[in-house]
Amino acid sequence: MSNKSTGVRPEAPVALVTGASGGLGQALALELDALGCRVAVHYNSSRDAARAVQEKLTNPSVLVTGDVGSWEAVQGIYADICEALGPVDVLVNNGAIRKDSLMAMQNPADWAQVIQTNLIGSFHTARAAVPAMLRQRWGRVVNIVSPSGIIATAGQTAYSASKAGLIGLTRTLAAECGRRGVTVNALSPGFMITGMTKDLPERVIEGMEGKAPIPRFVTVEEVARSAGLFLDQDCMTGQVISIDSGVSIT
Ligand SMILES: NC(=O)c1ccc[n+]([C@@H]2O[C@H](COP(=O)([O-])OP(=O)(O)OC[C@H]3O[C@@H](n4cnc5c(N)ncnc54)[C@H](OP(=O)(O)O)[C@@H]3O)[C@@H](O)[C@H]2O)c1
């Protein structure tokens, strides 16, 4: 039985990639562009990096900025995208921060900022973008999570809680949106060398490499390649797709 309430994929979907100035975000923006999307390249503070990404895109695009942790800022970002390209059809919640510390020593403001950015920020962007997706009966939300959302790593209560919360948001929003052609999934990359991880001591990085069933780190390009899966699959929703060298099964 076909789902008569589902619309069709727009010919050149508008895709917002938050944190497109960062390691994975850049690769996601390039991949979505290659798949025919018109990309809204979002940055928070790294304007030059975001501009460099935009210059590589082949389809119409727009540069947008703001802190996703602020509802006012996200409303501004959304309005800028609508004006330049139209409503967002594909939302990739990629922008995030990590402020690791053992909880007994953690600054409460840092803990709250991680939740505000990674979890509440993803709610803000979805809250802005999903209503129009529901109205047109086609849309895609992809939330970037992490094995840390399910695997305990000392020092990561904030990051882990933010990503575990985002998995819950993904599943529940998927249940709310499925009847109207909007899928909501999560993508869980393994360890990647990016701005987020470059501060880790070399010995920690060396200690991690080779521990997974596939004994190497995943690249941002390998993770970004999964974007096509989310665009094409009408019946995949509420899932966490792990591209993590198998680390989440150990
Ligand atoms: N690297 C890994 O090993 C790994 C593993 C699993 C999951 N992930 C996830 O992958 C995603 C991308 O991370 P990455 O590794 O590519 O790190 P990254 O290079 O540090 O990129 C993080 C991005 O988040 C943006 N950002 C930071 N604060 C923001 C805010 N308040 N509002 C909006 N955007 C903000 C940054 O923008 P500006 O630079 O412009 O400020 C940057 O573009 C994240 O969700 C991360 O949790 C990473």
The ligand as an ORCA input file, in Angstrom:
! r2SCAN-3c Opt
* xyz 0 1
  N      35.536     14.054     15.310
  C      35.064     12.938     15.805
  O      35.811     12.015     16.152
  C      33.584     12.734     15.953
  C      33.100     11.450     16.274
  C      31.740     11.251     16.389
  C      30.866     12.296     16.164
  N      31.343     13.520     15.845
  C      30.373     14.591     15.596
  O      30.574     15.082     14.281
  C      30.060     16.411     14.196
  C      31.076     17.308     13.506
  O      32.217     17.451     14.336
  P      33.691     17.581     13.752
  O      34.431     16.378     14.200
  O      33.643     17.906     12.312
  O      34.230     18.803     14.643
  P      34.696     20.280     14.268
  O      35.639     20.240     13.134
  O      35.142     20.852     15.564
  O      33.359     20.992     13.804
  C      32.386     21.407     14.718
  C      31.488     22.408     14.040
  O      30.489     22.822     14.990
  C      30.325     24.212     14.859
  N      29.836     24.818     16.080
  C      30.494     24.964     17.264
  N      29.751     25.639     18.141
  C      28.594     25.937     17.499
  C      27.430     26.655     17.874
  N      27.275     27.168     19.097
  N      26.451     26.803     16.950
  C      26.586     26.280     15.723
  N      27.652     25.594     15.306
  C      28.649     25.429     16.187
  C      31.716     24.744     14.514
  O      31.571     25.999     13.884
  P      32.713     27.152     13.915
  O      34.032     26.481     13.743
  O      32.328     28.032     12.772
  O      32.592     27.846     15.246
  C      32.218     23.659     13.578
  O      31.854     23.935     12.255
  C      29.720     16.813     15.636
  O      28.330     16.652     15.839
  C      30.476     15.805     16.473
  O      29.891     15.635     17.735
  C      32.683     13.781     15.739
*
